[in-house]
């Protein structure tokens, strides 16, 4: 096996058809494993943190997860058609340099998640081994995740293919243990409903799913272009939704039963009560799941960094460049982990709230443009140009819409760090996500009301090939080349 086969060289660049591989089943397993981590337990504990009863918490988890997963699933269909990582596609809506705005948000999102994955994975190993130096475990875990991310997509697929079966069995046994040992009937009979608490859990579950949106096409872009978009969206939707709801339900039940206990310790204790070494197995499987997810976030965070940098200076994607960037990002994440306070749940809850505020306007603009404005017709060649080609360096419509969406949410912010004026009048209820979605979408549609799609499509089809060689031409029903060899994506 050559170094090219072993260590992935691709990052922000387009994946040509000859390098496409995989299938929808593999994507389902991948996205199931992305959420099948112990950190997902924390998302399900937000309702309990706000004193919400278990039944209402479970309902908020289900509705919020479905709502958030819809966005990431629609992003997933973009990958095979365009062959590009998720966030560089934002150059269409924001311009090559204007896209630095959502790219920065995605970078902080992914490296932020890496911090929590490292902390949770190391805690799982520490809980198992009772190691006296947690910082050393965090460093080792972070370095291991960096190594997996450097090797890249093929290794991630191979590991998760086997890990997904072990994780599924583990979750089934933990669920049996929960029904056996936890006082679920009594907990479900209690009623402590509050709108603020319900919205907090809804928002946390929805944001947790939306947070995956900036990385979906990073992996679905490797699928053959002939893969049906609906099949890809379904794999992403059901894979992440199943894992999220399952783990968050367990997290909610454990936090309701043991409100003052550490969730990682609680899930270990639940497995120990079941017997057969389930507690220890849960810690091992949980650490492996966190390792895979951490590698994925480091990978995508690196793609975001290089995509942003490439807009200002042409960069050639190489294995050594990926290695260096992942190494720098991973080291920063490790430093952040070592410096974090031990109260993981409070830190993670605040992180999710802030994350949603930055990502909501972007996902609204990106999906509106893809499905309603340009309807899947893009020039891959121009997207890959540092000067933005036909999309320009700065796209006023996307930038202004993002700014308006974000500003409109500020009075509705409700976090431990800041509570907006309107949120205060709503007793702290956080409905900022709905305000951001509606306002960013409305402003973008208004600014693009005179957009001439037919005229742009003619340019897309006839423009000369500038950045991709003829071997990169895609085949299939959704992708093609112009008579002059220009690479484009369109809904023919």
Secondary structure, DSSP 8 states (H G I E B T S, - for coil): --HHHHS---SSS---GGG----HHHHHHHHHHHH-STHHHHHHTHHHHTT--HHHHHHHHHHHHHHHHHHHHHHHHHHHHH-S-TGGGGHHHH-TTTTHHHHHHHHHHHHHHHHHHHHHHHHHHHHHH--S-HHHHHHHHHHHHHHHHHH-HHHHHHHHHHHHHHHHHHHHHHHHHHHHHS-HHHHHH-----HHHHHHHHHHHHHHHHTTGGGHHHHHTTS-TTS-HHHHHHHHHHHHHHHHHHHHHHHHHHHHHSTTS-HHHHHHHHHHHH-TTHHHHHHHHHHHHHHHHHHHHHHHHHHHHHHHHHTTS-----HHHHHHHHHHHHHHHHHHHHHS-S-HHHHHHHHHHHHHHHHHHHHHHHHHIIIIISTT-EEHHHHTSTT-GGG-S--HHHHHHHHHHHHHHHTT-BSSS-B-HHHHHTTT---HHHHHHHHHHHHHHHHTTT--HHHHHHHHHHS---SS-GGG---SSSEEE-TT--EEE---
